[in-house]
Amino acid sequence: MSKKIFISYKYADSSVAPLEIATDKDEDTQGRHYVSCLEEELKDLGHIYKGEKDDEPLDHLKDETIASKLRDKIFDSSITIVLISKGMKNLGEKESNQWIPWEISYSLKEMTKNDRTSKTNSMIAIALPDENDSYSYIVNHYDCVTVWKTNELFQILNINMFNRKNENTKTCNDCDGVHHIGKDHSYIFPIKWNDFIGNKEHYINHAISLNDDIDHFEITKKL
């Protein structure tokens, strides 16, 4: 079934691995190229991209005009994909003044407009490979556990990951640590780009199933 999908991302972040969509044009790969690639992938599955088009940038508009346009796009979507990239945060700038946290916050809220109320969006956080084609800036794999460095992310991402009310955990026989088990540990579900692209519809449906069980998660919607 067709879904309307909004994508939150850092447009000009160049700390990402090269994509042919950029290199074929002799361009440096940026976050926007991953969105263009993802837009085509989603379209092939019959889904509708509700974000900013590459040929209609919003950066020349006033902030309130941009916010109004983004609110309309997010309101008319049911899934939000957040692209995690190494340079996604503007260091030294308050998170509440940056677009990605604002878009995440709005996606998590139930909003009413013209007598219509939108539900909290299903959410996926896709980590992009960095310029060295590595994910180690945000996730590390060990023999007994995979560790996501959520404290490196925007706070609203951090607190909405690994936020299941009744955690499914086990004590590891190898390291004696307590690990999350299963794939229902995070409302904003984290996944690497390569894994997502290899099984897109599965992860979209997984995010929808987490939304169906939203009462099982501690959701923080405010910045």
C-alpha positions in Angstrom: 0.0 0.0 0.0 1.3 3.4 -1.0 2.7 5.5 1.9 3.5 9.3 2.0 7.1 9.6 3.2 8.9 12.7 4.5 12.8 12.7 4.7 14.7 14.8 7.2 18.4 15.4 6.4 21.3 17.7 6.1 21.3 19.0 2.5 25.0 19.9 2.1 26.7 17.4 4.4 29.6 16.1 2.3 30.9 13.8 5.0 29.3 10.9 3.1 30.4 8.1 0.9 30.3 8.8 -2.9 27.2 7.9 -4.9 27.2 7.4 -8.7 24.3 9.9 -8.9 26.8 12.6 -8.0 30.1 11.2 -9.4 28.6 10.7 -12.8 28.0 14.5 -12.9 31.5 15.2 -11.4 29.9 16.5 -8.2 30.9 16.0 -4.6 28.4 13.7 -3.0 26.2 15.4 -0.3 23.2 14.4 1.8 20.9 15.6 -1.0 22.2 13.0 -3.4 21.2 10.3 -1.0 17.7 11.8 -0.8 17.5 11.8 -4.6 18.5 8.2 -4.7 16.1 7.3 -2.0 13.3 9.2 -3.7 13.7 7.0 -6.8 13.8 3.8 -4.7 10.6 4.7 -2.9 8.9 5.7 -6.1 9.7 2.3 -7.5 7.9 0.7 -4.6 4.8 2.9 -5.2 5.4 5.3 -2.2 5.1 9.1 -2.4 8.0 11.4 -1.4 6.6 14.4 0.5 9.9 16.3 1.1 11.7 19.1 -0.6 12.4 18.6 -4.3 15.9 19.1 -5.6 14.8 21.7 -8.1 12.8 23.7 -5.5 15.2 24.6 -2.6 13.7 26.5 0.3 16.8 28.2 1.6 16.0 31.5 0.0 12.8 31.8 2.0 12.2 33.3 5.4 12.3 30.8 8.3 8.6 31.0 9.0 7.8 30.4 5.4 10.0 27.4 5.3 8.4 26.1 8.6 5.0 26.5 7.1 5.9 24.5 4.0 7.6 21.8 6.0 4.6 21.6 8.4 2.3 21.0 5.4 4.6 18.3 4.0 5.0 16.5 7.3 1.3 16.8 8.2 0.5 15.0 4.9 2.9 12.2 5.5 2.6 9.0 7.6 6.3 8.0 7.8 9.4 10.2 8.5 12.9 8.9 7.5 15.8 10.7 9.2 19.1 10.4 7.4 21.9 10.3 10.0 25.2 11.7 8.6 28.5 12.5 10.2 28.1 16.2 9.7 24.4 16.5 10.3 24.7 18.7 13.4 25.7 22.4 13.3 28.1 22.4 16.2 27.8 25.5 18.4 24.2 26.1 17.3 21.3 25.3 19.6 19.5 22.1 18.6 16.2 23.8 18.9 17.3 26.2 16.1 18.2 23.5 13.7 15.8 22.0 11.1 16.3 18.3 11.7 15.3 18.3 15.4 12.3 20.5 14.6 11.2 18.2 11.8 11.5 15.1 14.1 9.6 16.9 16.8 6.8 17.8 14.4 6.7 14.3 13.0 6.1 12.8 16.5 3.3 15.1 17.4 -0.4 14.6 16.7 -1.5 17.8 14.9 -5.0 19.0 13.9 -5.6 21.1 10.8 -8.9 21.9 9.0 -10.7 19.4 11.3 -8.2 16.7 10.3 -5.8 15.2 12.9 -2.6 13.5 11.9 -1.2 10.6 13.9 2.4 10.4 15.1 4.5 9.4 12.1 6.2 6.0 11.9 10.0 6.8 12.1 13.2 5.3 10.6 16.7 6.6 11.2 19.0 5.6 8.3 22.7 6.0 9.0 24.7 7.0 5.9 28.3 5.8 5.4 30.9 8.5 5.9 33.5 9.7 3.4 35.6 6.7 4.3 32.6 4.4 3.5 32.4 3.6 7.2 29.6 3.6 9.8 31.9 3.6 12.8 31.1 7.2 13.6 27.7 6.1 14.8 27.5 2.3 15.1 30.0 -0.5 16.1 29.5 -4.2 15.8 31.1 -6.5 18.4 30.9 -10.3 18.7 28.0 -10.2 21.1 26.3 -6.9 20.5 25.8 -3.9 18.2 26.2 -0.5 19.8 24.6 2.6 18.4 26.2 5.8 19.7 22.9 7.5 20.2 24.4 10.2 22.5 26.2 11.5 19.4 22.9 12.4 17.8 20.4 15.2 18.3 18.8 14.8 21.7 15.3 14.2 20.3 16.8 11.2 18.3 18.7 9.9 21.3 15.8 9.9 23.7 13.4 8.2 21.2 15.8 5.3 20.5 16.1 2.3 22.9 13.0 3.8 24.6 10.8 0.7 25.0 8.9 0.9 28.3 9.4 -2.8 29.1 12.8 -3.6 27.7 13.5 -7.0 26.2 17.0 -7.8 27.5 19.3 -10.7 28.2 22.6 -11.1 30.1 25.4 -11.9 27.7 27.4 -15.1 28.5 30.5 -13.6 26.8 30.8 -10.2 28.4 28.3 -10.3 31.3 26.7 -7.2 29.9 22.9 -6.7 29.6 21.9 -6.3 25.9 18.7 -5.4 24.2 17.3 -8.2 22.1 14.9 -8.2 19.2 14.1 -5.3 16.8 11.4 -3.5 18.9 13.8 -1.7 21.2 13.5 1.8 19.5 10.5 3.8 18.3 12.8 5.6 15.9 14.3 2.5 14.5 18.0 2.8 13.5 19.4 1.0 10.4 22.4 1.4 8.2 21.9 2.6 4.6 23.2 -0.6 3.0 20.9 -2.7 5.0 17.9 -0.5 4.4 18.4 -0.3 0.6 18.8 -4.1 0.5 15.3 -4.6 2.2 13.4 -1.3 2.0 9.8 -2.6 2.2 10.7 -4.8 5.2 12.0 -1.9 7.3 9.2 0.4 6.2 6.7 -2.2 7.4 8.7 -2.7 10.6 8.4 1.1 11.4 4.7 0.9 10.8 4.4 -2.0 13.2 6.2 0.0 15.9 3.8 2.8 15.3 0.9 0.3 15.8 2.5 -0.5 19.2 3.4 3.1 20.1 2.0 2.8 23.6 4.9 0.4 24.4 7.3 3.3 24.0 8.3 6.4 26.0 7.8 9.0 23.3 9.3 12.5 23.8 7.9 15.0 21.3 9.2 18.3 22.5 12.6 19.7 21.8 
